[in-house]
Amino acid sequence: MGVAALAHAIMSSQGGLKQLSLATSFERMSADHGAAIANLVDSAQQNMKSLNNLPAGLGRNLNVSA
């Protein structure tokens, strides 16, 4: 194996390690976003449960033009 081939192999492996590191970071971000979305949906469901006790028609004639 020549010096040029060895240098190319080293550079390629370093590039592969960088890609693997970036892929790992993106996977973590994706997992974090999934957890955040699950928390958001859970919070929205809890808020909707608290609105079930309100009387029917509440806020129907609300003027928001001012």
Secondary structure, DSSP 8 states (H G I E B T S, - for coil): --HHHHHHHHHHHHHHHHHHHHHHHHHHHHHHHHHHHHHHHHHHHHHHHHHTTS-TTTTTT-----
